[in-house]
């Protein structure tokens, strides 16, 4: 495999194509007060995932930039009352977006077919298949994220009240691969207003689809002993706005 498939659907195995032909609906989860997130495992063969990881390591990794946002000192020293902590989103990952023509990674992503796959009609069809309201079909966000030893994304909700097109909800689609050096990374997310659900997201190639906003975070990536320098979990992210934008925030 010297490049990504032009169509995202061609990355899937037979089980994946069957499962994703008629997936559950996010709105059905919300009716029963469930968190609007879906997970699909064993939908991409391990050998295909290893080839995807190799392509990302060779072409995209050298062009990633660090996104390191530590805990601000004043989040502690600026407190005036007990138990009034407020923690902004903190994060430590390597990442790049593929939406800007000035992106240093864009040429590399095009060269190996990553951009073509991330803008393919079948990726849009998958995002649309899990939600009833129509999604914008002419443009969507694309981002590559790489977690290494100790990297994480702190608690955040992805609520964007200043963006009219997204303030009442949008869809994120995650395609996830981890190499053999990764031991564990958990996605922790809210269920009925408590951060009480956790999902292992590093053991198998997988797809996760969220209807945001809701609170969630990822725990620090843990490498297997002796693999601290090479352990990586890759996340290919497509972010889709509704068209027209949703009229009401459901949370």
Order of alpha helices (4+ residues) and beta strands (2+ residues): alpha-alpha-beta-alpha-beta-alpha-beta-alpha-alpha-alpha-beta-beta-beta-beta-beta-beta-beta-beta-beta-beta
